[in-house]
Amino acid sequence: MWIYKNYGKAFCCEDDNTHKSKRFEWANLSGKYKRDRSDWKMLCTICHSKLDDKSGKMKLIRENQELEKWLRKYYLGKSTKIPYATLKRQRWLERKVD
């Protein structure tokens, strides 16, 4: 990651210096991941998740997770199984008519 290589590990929360956390992260502000220090901020994990919620990133992530879960349930789970009603209809359509 460019920011980590150039500025090192995040070591404090720039939003609130009173936060005492064991883990700090670099947060991107614009969503464009520019190679500019002003586009990045050191934050604790709590402030970083709040920032992502404000920008709508977490909402998109949750929507994508729900969509993926739905696709797995309805398409991947049923791809090898054919419902009985479908089989019955296929047999009726394929029957020989005299």
C-alpha positions in Angstrom: 0.0 0.0 0.0 1.4 3.3 -1.0 0.5 5.3 2.1 2.1 2.6 4.4 5.3 2.5 2.4 5.7 6.3 2.4 4.4 7.3 5.8 4.7 4.1 7.9 2.2 2.5 10.2 -0.7 4.6 11.6 0.0 5.3 15.3 -2.7 7.7 16.5 -6.3 8.8 15.8 -6.3 12.2 14.0 -10.0 12.7 14.8 -9.7 12.4 18.5 -6.3 12.2 20.2 -7.8 10.9 23.4 -8.7 7.6 21.9 -6.6 4.9 23.4 -6.6 2.0 21.0 -4.2 -0.8 20.2 -5.0 -0.6 16.5 -4.9 2.3 14.1 -5.5 2.3 10.4 -5.0 4.6 7.4 -8.4 5.8 6.1 -9.0 7.1 2.6 -11.1 10.2 2.6 -12.1 10.7 -1.1 -12.5 7.0 -2.1 -10.2 7.7 -5.1 -7.0 6.4 -3.3 -4.8 9.3 -4.5 -1.1 9.3 -3.8 -1.5 12.5 -1.7 -1.1 12.6 2.1 -4.0 15.0 2.4 -6.3 12.3 1.0 -5.5 10.0 3.9 -6.0 10.1 7.7 -4.8 8.0 10.6 -7.8 6.7 12.6 -8.6 4.2 15.3 -10.8 1.4 14.1 -14.0 2.9 15.7 -13.5 6.3 13.9 -12.6 4.5 10.7 -15.9 2.5 10.7 -17.8 5.7 11.5 -16.2 7.4 8.6 -17.1 4.5 6.2 -20.7 4.6 7.5 -20.9 8.3 6.7 -19.5 7.9 3.2 -21.9 5.0 2.4 -19.1 2.4 1.9 -20.5 0.1 4.6 -24.0 0.2 3.1 -22.6 -0.9 -0.2 -20.6 -3.7 1.4 -23.7 -4.9 3.3 -25.8 -4.8 0.1 -23.1 -6.8 -1.8 -23.0 -9.4 1.0 -26.7 -9.8 1.0 -26.8 -10.1 -2.8 -24.0 -12.7 -2.7 -25.9 -14.7 0.0 -29.0 -14.6 -2.1 -27.2 -15.7 -5.2 -25.6 -18.6 -3.4 -28.9 -19.7 -1.9 -31.0 -19.5 -5.0 -28.6 -20.3 -7.8 -25.6 -22.2 -6.6 -27.6 -24.3 -4.1 -30.3 -25.3 -6.6 -28.1 -25.8 -9.7 -27.7 -29.5 -9.1 -31.2 -30.1 -7.9 -34.3 -29.9 -10.1 -37.6 -29.5 -8.3 -40.1 -32.4 -8.6 -42.7 -30.2 -10.3 -40.3 -29.2 -13.0 -39.5 -32.9 -13.7 -43.2 -33.8 -13.8 -43.9 -31.0 -16.3 -40.9 -32.1 -18.5 -42.2 -35.7 -18.5 -45.7 -34.5 -19.5 -44.3 -32.4 -22.3 -42.1 -35.2 -23.6 -44.8 -37.8 -23.6 -45.7 -39.5 -26.8 -49.0 -38.4 -28.4 -50.7 -41.0 -30.5 
